[in-house]
Amino acid sequence: MSAYGQFRKPFPLYFRKAKGARLWDVDGNEYIDVHCGYGPILLGHGHPTIINAIEEAKERGLQYGAPSDVMVEWAKLIIKHVPSIKKIRFVSTGSEAVTYAVRLCKGYTKRSKICKPEGSYHGTSDWSLASTAEYGGPPEAPTPVPHSMGLDHAIDKFVIIPWNDPDNAVKIIKQNAKDLACVLMEPISGTGLGFVEPTKEYLKALREVTAENDIPLIFDEVMVGFRWGNMSCAQGYLGVKPDVTILGKVIAGGAPVGAYGGREDIMEVVSPLHGKTPQERVYQSGTFCGNPFTASVGLAVLKYLDAHENEVYSHVNNIAESIRKGVRDLVTDMNIQAQVVGKFSNFEVHFTDKPYTNLREFLKVNKDKLRRVDLELINRGIFKLPGHFAFTCFPHTKEDVAKILEAYQDALKIVS
Ligand SMILES: Cc1ncc(COP(=O)(O)O)c(C=O)c1O
């Protein structure tokens, strides 16, 4: 049974092979891949540096259940590019990292509530699945809405703030400050809102009010980390230092991963040397934490990016910009009401007449039309997961851009 995020009507495609910027399904059909594995595939499938790392991993062994030299090197490279992270812990998925980062902040602050903006998405953790794609209450004072059954134990623990409304967000944070363990947010509302950046005022206000009340500010950079322009991640682009950062996806180039790290005094609380009883420490462990296979692949990817940062990022960013520009020209020529969104190495076209700035506006976008366009792209050899924004990767070429735009032209014609 395929997972929620992988299932699409009428049925999901099943794949057998990937190489460079291409995918082949089980029937042998070839596709240009603009899904890029939900984002981690920045260097492309089977990049030589990744193949070498896998070859080495064969010799190293796949799993020790103990720390390794590659894990330490990998951590150092992340910290080099994301200086707000002083210490880091590796886990196996972004959702796991969210779960543990929230637990850590609860332990650090000895408070129990999680504040998050309406529309921010953080994977499948119980401690993030409120008001992701649903909303409740008035826009200036949203109430938490569960995204799933089975969250009764968690839903009252959320405090929801409006996105890009600094005055009301600060008011709600101040009112709840004594209970708040963290403010958990996507620094760029990617998965949640299809790339709505926070305004300068909003981010400044959140940074200030959290600092004043000693509430850890968590940036969930699972989606945008090491994709948002260069290796400095969204926090480098925005010029704001969070207290805790959550990473995933690109840091292991396709191997399963999640990580959380941040201020030394906060990370100290999850150290095995901290406290003597369960009441004095935050416990977090796992068979596969920092496993040598993922670490080998992750280290190889980050080493390559470190040595070729400009070359890789300018290529993937330019390719995506050419696609965004081409699709913008197409919808203008065809007189289609649409917003072509995204920045750097991602893109999407949303069918709505004006730019949206928050979840309530975003939900008015015609998602059905988007899915139908994406299915038509698939029929023309472009694998874009229906309804989900797309990514570019290093092996994409100008010829690929031309094929993608040709497919968009047909798809938009059919669906509009
Ligand atoms: C911002 C954000 N946080 C967390 C996650 C969850 O990561 P994973 O799917 O590895 O559990 C995602 C997944 O897309 C994400 O976009």
The ligand as an SDF file (V2000), in Angstrom:
LIG
                    3D

 16 16  0  0  0  0  0  0  0  0999 V2000
    9.2750   21.0650    6.2490 C   0  0  0  0  0  0  0  0  0  0  0  0
    9.2190   19.5920    6.4430 C   0  0  0  0  0  0  0  0  0  0  0  0
    9.4410   19.0780    7.6640 N   0  0  0  0  0  0  0  0  0  0  0  0
    9.4310   17.7530    7.8770 C   0  0  0  0  0  0  0  0  0  0  0  0
    9.1730   16.8720    6.8660 C   0  0  0  0  0  0  0  0  0  0  0  0
    9.1450   15.4000    7.1410 C   0  0  0  0  0  0  0  0  0  0  0  0
   10.2690   14.7590    6.6440 O   0  0  0  0  0  0  0  0  0  0  0  0
   10.2210   13.1850    6.3520 P   0  0  0  0  0  0  0  0  0  0  0  0
    9.2770   12.9980    5.2110 O   0  0  0  0  0  0  0  0  0  0  0  0
   11.6430   12.8190    6.0390 O   0  0  0  0  0  0  0  0  0  0  0  0
    9.7240   12.5340    7.6000 O   0  0  0  0  0  0  0  0  0  0  0  0
    8.9310   17.3640    5.5780 C   0  0  0  0  0  0  0  0  0  0  0  0
    8.6530   16.4470    4.4620 C   0  0  0  0  0  0  0  0  0  0  0  0
    8.4540   16.8110    3.3420 O   0  0  0  0  0  0  0  0  0  0  0  0
    8.9530   18.7590    5.3550 C   0  0  0  0  0  0  0  0  0  0  0  0
    8.7060   19.2880    4.1580 O   0  0  0  0  0  0  0  0  0  0  0  0
  1  2  1  0
  2  3  1  0
  2 15  2  0
  3  4  2  0
  4  5  1  0
  5  6  1  0
  5 12  2  0
  6  7  1  0
  7  8  1  0
  8  9  2  0
  8 10  1  0
  8 11  1  0
 12 13  1  0
 12 15  1  0
 13 14  2  0
 15 16  1  0
M  END
$$$$
